[in-house]
Amino acid sequence: QTTAGIPIQISRNEIVVEGKQVLTLRNGQVDPSLKQGGGNGFLITPLFKRLQKEAEKARLLEQKFPDHPFKGEAMIIADKRTPFRTLSEVLYTLGQAEYKNLRFVTNKKTKLE
């Protein structure tokens, strides 16, 4: 993990954690079958499981290196076209997996005139 926290990238097609795809998206949306509670649910099951594993690894490292505590930090890199609902689901899932210190990163592309 970086000092800014675990990187989570949200594009139109996928959610990527630490450079590895966790799930695919359709037009930026999570398939209801991948959420606890279906279409109305907010917890994205595969993302939650992956984040739990990352938190467990960080806690084990914390035991060996107490000066590197698990701070529950995540860095969210999202496409500006990411639906608000998808972003809300990712944020909720992060919170449930004990990632509460969040940073948002935007990619600004300048248009050449």
C-alpha angles and dihedrals in degrees: 000000000000123000087255090059136257110333117236117185121196117192132164089269109033153005114237126193120193089347095306125108112245099178143347124244131210111221088338094307131118116239108249090232089066094056129081104246095020121246095356094047125105102194111092102209102205091045092048092051092049093048091049090054091050091049091050091052090049092050091051089051089049089058091054095039110030091180088067102059124182104257099177092240124165133177114212118204109186136177109244088236092058107128113248089234091058092048089049091051092050091048092049091048091049090053092050089053090052096257102134105147103080134179125190123215123190127198110224115197116191117221115231112229 
